[in-house]
């Protein structure tokens, strides 16, 4: 059982300074847009919810996640998300004084922030599947003065929270592959659902609202989250390709994995093929929508990992963990310095027999060029969720459709009709 730590005047004074600096930074960067969210970050002592001994500078860094719990393999299964993501999602939820909020994925700190935003007349319920997490959250919320204002529930949120009326907002703080019916049942007719939704391996924190029989996005932000546990968990398919020296390259498929992984046997023993796109990017400019474009339009899309000791591991900084499989070859996204040092050029490297490798690299490069031509400078894509039973005639003909267990996710890229 977690116990409250004794107060230290010097620590509390330093934490207050860092908290104020954090709020200023979140405002400057545009993650905090409203006074009520700024006031919440000023009021809640984030370090009270972090593991004892965590440096204050880490606790109050805008982009730092604080690990709470790991499994036996070192995989993070509970954490306090980075402040910029928490601020972003609370703003997406469009809540205010008197709102009722269901937080899916507990920890304590984010529930305290939500409580400050909704005020004394609001209501916050926080649910998690892990008893260690809920016990810890309950103790820390009580110690921080929020014990009577937050209801912590031990349950698998895939099935909803028993005996709770619909909420004005559901804020999901774990990575979800699908949107179960129970969430929609517990969302008020004019409510907001904010969920880090995984779409073919790429995650966006999407703010949804109801529109008839489906949900439409009001906002979408780049993010990353610990994956959902329990009945809502989704298992990726992973191919591990040996390099002949005892190390492996991993190819992770959210969906659409090749039926015969044996076609890639020995692929790392082949010579690499490289194709350049002519498409460049300036240093420091985000190209996150390129990844989402791949997930939308590149059949065989996967995420790539490299063990230490592989050639790829030794070349970090020149490639990104996104790839594609074509027959008995796979390609991955690479960059090289652009002319005159003004940024970098995108391309693809591929392993496989020459013709297959050329095809795989060319497929990726073609989509880089398509993204650059058709989407890069245009409006951001929008998203929708169509629960099973929705009218299929209402789905836009030009939308990318991603099947889920409980419905369909669609991605609409402006200008694609």
Secondary structure by P-SEA (a helix, b strand, c coil): cbbbbbbbaaaaaaaaaaaaaaaaaaaaacccccaaaaaaaacccccccccccccccccccccbbbbcccccccccccccccaaaaaaaaaaaccccbbbbbbcccccaaaaaaaaaacccbbbbbbbccaaaaaaaaaaaaaacccccbbbbbccccccccccccccbbbbccccccccaaaaaaccccbbbbbbccccccccbbbbbbccccccccccccccccccccccbbbbbbbbbbccccbbbbbbbccccccccccccccccbbbbbbbccccccccccaaaaaaaaaccccbbbbbbbccccccccccccccccccccccbbbbbbbcccccccbbbbbbbbbccaaaaaaaaaaaaaaaaaaacccccccbbbbbbbccccccccccccbbbbbcccbbbbbbccccc
